[in-house]
Amino acid sequence: METEIYESDPFTAKRQDLLVRLTSEYRFEKGDELYLHQGGDRPLKVRLIDVRVHVQSDGRLTREILVLKV
């Protein structure tokens, strides 16, 4: 499934910056912690706060994930 992971505003739960776009069948759940390796010295640690699945008009599923930096 096409997945986009966005940093979230901590107070309004609105999406901010796109952190990564990937394709995965993993079932992401609220509370999961991820380490995003983006080429720096240390990976970015984030916690999932919301998973939104969208059904597109062509029947395709896409997923939008909101995370907070830990």
C-alpha positions, 0 to 999 in steps of 0.5 A: 500500500502506498504510504506517506508519513508526515510530521504532525503538529503536536497540538492540532494533529494536522499534518506538516512536513512529509518525512517519507513516502514508501510502499508497504503491507505492514499494518501500522498502528497508533503507538508504533515507534519508527526509526527513520534513517535519512542520511544523518548521524542518527535516525529520527525516532517518531511515534505514530499518533494517527493512521488514515486509510483513503479509498481512491476513486479507482479502488486503490488504497493509500495511507497517510500516517501522522507522527510526532518526534520522540 
